[in-house]
Amino acid sequence: MSKIVAVSCSPRSDAASSRISDAFLDGAMGLSTNIIKLHRLTSLKEIHDCNMCQNCKKVGKCTIDDDIAQVLDDIWNADCVVFSTPVYFDGACGLYKLVEDRMESFMAENNVSKLPKGKKALLIVTAFNPETKLQNISKKMSRNIEKFGFDVMGVITYCDHMGTRPVDDNPIVLQEAKKMGLTLRNTPVV
């Protein structure tokens, strides 16, 4: 049994990053005994930015009491985390950045990760345009996720070219995501 957490940072549940994340979860779910939890960050009522108070270094976890605290707990306890975000203004959207900043609580004072070893991550990064920026943005995000102690199992990028190539019209990228999810099934695929 694996615990899989999806952190969807898109403000739209039907957006490309959400659809690709859903395809991954579909692959991981099937008839397996995996436990899957989905956090759509836009549904959270109270969220706060990291204020670098460094209390997490003393206490061992983020001390900000808001709805992101449960997301961080679920990330800590997961075997695999799917981070999905659209690109806005040459970087991940603000909700993704907020979670990434709050994951500072996963780092010890010596800047080494405290996360349990072997935790996997999948990054899903989408954009309207231009496609060339997606690679640089996803590489930077991947480096940060690895610094937090995750083993990045893959990065899926997708550009819908200003809405002219909806992800639902591209079965290849959805199949790639589902195939990655299938690798986490703990029962045979029939």
C-alpha positions as CSV (number, residue, x, y, z in Angstrom):
1,M,0.0,0.0,0.0
2,S,1.3,3.4,-1.0
3,K,0.1,6.8,0.3
4,I,-0.1,9.2,-2.7
5,V,-0.8,12.9,-2.3
6,A,-1.7,15.2,-5.2
7,V,-1.2,18.9,-4.6
8,S,-3.1,20.7,-7.4
9,C,-2.1,24.4,-7.5
10,S,-4.1,25.4,-10.5
11,P,-7.0,27.9,-9.9
12,R,-9.0,25.9,-12.4
13,S,-10.0,22.2,-11.8
14,D,-10.4,21.6,-15.5
15,A,-7.0,23.1,-16.4
16,A,-4.2,21.1,-18.2
17,S,-2.2,20.6,-15.0
18,S,-5.2,19.3,-13.1
19,R,-6.2,16.9,-16.0
20,I,-2.7,15.5,-16.2
21,S,-2.6,15.0,-12.5
22,D,-6.0,13.3,-12.6
23,A,-4.7,10.9,-15.3
24,F,-1.7,10.0,-13.0
25,L,-4.0,9.4,-10.1
26,D,-6.3,7.2,-12.3
27,G,-3.3,5.0,-13.1
28,A,-2.2,4.8,-9.5
29,M,-5.7,4.0,-8.3
30,G,-7.2,1.1,-10.3
31,L,-7.8,-1.9,-8.1
32,S,-4.8,-1.3,-5.9
33,T,-4.9,-0.6,-2.2
34,N,-3.1,2.8,-2.6
35,I,-4.4,5.6,-0.4
36,I,-4.9,8.7,-2.5
37,K,-5.5,12.2,-1.2
38,L,-6.1,15.2,-3.5
39,H,-5.5,18.8,-2.3
40,R,-7.0,21.4,-4.6
41,L,-5.4,24.4,-3.0
42,T,-8.0,26.8,-4.3
43,S,-10.5,25.1,-2.0
44,L,-8.6,26.0,1.1
45,K,-10.1,28.8,3.2
46,E,-7.2,30.1,5.2
47,I,-3.6,30.0,3.9
48,H,-0.5,32.0,4.9
49,D,2.9,32.6,3.4
50,C,6.1,31.4,5.1
51,N,7.4,34.2,7.2
52,M,10.8,32.6,7.9
53,C,10.2,32.7,11.6
54,Q,12.4,29.5,11.8
55,N,10.1,28.0,14.5
56,C,10.0,24.9,12.4
57,K,13.7,24.4,13.1
58,K,13.0,24.3,16.9
59,V,9.6,22.4,16.9
60,G,10.3,20.1,13.9
61,K,7.3,21.3,11.8
62,C,5.7,24.4,10.5
63,T,4.0,26.3,13.3
64,I,1.7,28.4,11.2
65,D,-1.9,27.2,12.0
66,D,-3.8,27.3,8.7
67,D,-5.2,24.9,6.0
68,I,-1.7,24.4,4.5
69,A,-0.6,22.7,7.7
70,Q,-2.7,19.6,6.7
71,V,-1.2,19.6,3.2
72,L,2.3,19.7,4.7
73,D,1.4,16.8,7.1
74,D,0.1,14.8,4.2
75,I,3.2,15.5,2.1
76,W,5.3,14.4,5.1
77,N,3.4,11.1,5.4
78,A,3.1,10.3,1.7
79,D,5.2,7.9,-0.3
80,C,4.7,9.9,-3.5
81,V,3.6,13.5,-4.0
82,V,2.3,14.9,-7.3
83,F,2.8,18.6,-7.6
84,S,0.9,20.2,-10.5
85,T,1.1,23.9,-11.4
86,P,0.5,26.2,-14.3
87,V,3.2,28.7,-15.3
88,Y,2.3,32.3,-14.7
89,F,4.8,35.1,-15.5
90,D,7.9,32.9,-16.0
91,G,7.4,30.7,-12.9
92,A,5.1,28.4,-11.0
93,C,1.8,29.9,-9.9
94,G,1.6,31.6,-6.5
95,L,-0.2,28.7,-4.8
96,Y,2.7,26.4,-5.8
97,K,5.3,28.9,-4.6
98,L,3.4,29.2,-1.3
99,V,3.6,25.4,-0.7
100,E,7.2,25.3,-1.8
101,D,8.1,28.1,0.6
102,R,6.3,26.4,3.5
103,M,8.2,23.2,2.8
104,E,11.2,25.0,4.3
105,S,9.9,23.3,7.5
106,F,11.2,20.0,6.0
107,M,14.8,21.3,6.2
108,A,17.0,21.0,9.3
109,E,19.1,24.0,10.5
110,N,22.1,22.7,8.4
111,N,19.9,22.9,5.3
112,V,19.6,19.1,5.0
113,S,16.2,17.5,4.4
114,K,14.4,15.9,7.3
115,L,12.0,14.1,5.1
116,P,12.0,10.3,5.3
117,K,14.1,8.7,2.6
118,G,12.7,7.2,-0.6
119,K,9.8,9.7,-1.0
120,K,8.9,10.1,-4.7
121,A,7.6,13.2,-6.5
122,L,6.1,13.9,-9.9
123,L,6.1,17.4,-11.3
124,I,3.4,18.5,-13.7
125,V,4.1,21.9,-15.3
126,T,1.8,23.5,-17.9
127,A,1.7,26.8,-19.8
128,F,-0.2,28.6,-22.4
129,N,2.9,29.8,-24.2
130,P,5.9,29.7,-24.9
131,E,6.9,26.1,-24.7
132,T,10.6,26.9,-24.5
133,K,10.3,28.3,-21.0
134,L,8.7,25.2,-19.6
135,Q,12.0,23.2,-19.6
136,N,13.9,25.9,-17.6
137,I,11.1,26.4,-15.1
138,S,10.6,22.7,-14.6
139,K,14.3,22.1,-14.1
140,K,14.4,24.7,-11.4
141,M,11.4,23.3,-9.7
142,S,12.9,19.8,-9.9
143,R,16.1,20.9,-8.3
144,N,14.1,22.5,-5.4
145,I,12.0,19.4,-4.9
146,E,15.2,17.2,-4.8
147,K,16.7,19.6,-2.3
148,F,13.7,18.9,0.0
149,G,14.6,15.2,-0.2
150,F,12.3,13.8,-2.9
151,D,13.4,11.4,-5.6
152,V,11.8,13.0,-8.7
153,M,10.3,10.1,-10.6
154,G,9.4,12.3,-13.6
155,V,8.5,15.7,-14.9
156,I,5.6,16.2,-17.3
157,T,5.4,19.5,-19.2
158,Y,2.7,20.6,-21.5
159,C,2.0,23.7,-23.5
160,D,-1.5,24.2,-25.0
161,H,-0.5,27.1,-27.2
162,M,-3.0,29.6,-26.0
163,G,-5.8,27.1,-25.8
164,T,-5.4,25.8,-29.4
165,R,-4.1,22.4,-28.2
166,P,-6.3,21.3,-25.2
167,V,-4.7,18.5,-23.2
168,D,-7.8,16.4,-23.6
169,D,-7.1,16.3,-27.3
170,N,-3.6,15.0,-26.7
171,P,-4.0,11.4,-25.5
172,I,-0.2,10.8,-25.5
173,V,0.5,13.1,-22.6
174,L,-2.4,11.8,-20.6
175,Q,-1.3,8.2,-21.3
176,E,2.2,9.1,-20.1
177,A,0.8,10.4,-16.8
178,K,-1.4,7.3,-16.4
179,K,1.5,5.0,-17.2
180,M,3.6,6.7,-14.4
181,G,0.7,6.2,-12.0
182,L,0.5,2.5,-13.0
183,T,4.1,2.1,-11.7
184,L,2.8,2.8,-8.2
185,R,0.1,0.2,-8.2
186,N,0.7,-2.6,-5.8
187,T,-1.6,-5.0,-7.5
188,P,-1.0,-6.5,-11.0
189,V,-2.5,-4.6,-13.9
190,V,-5.0,-6.7,-15.8
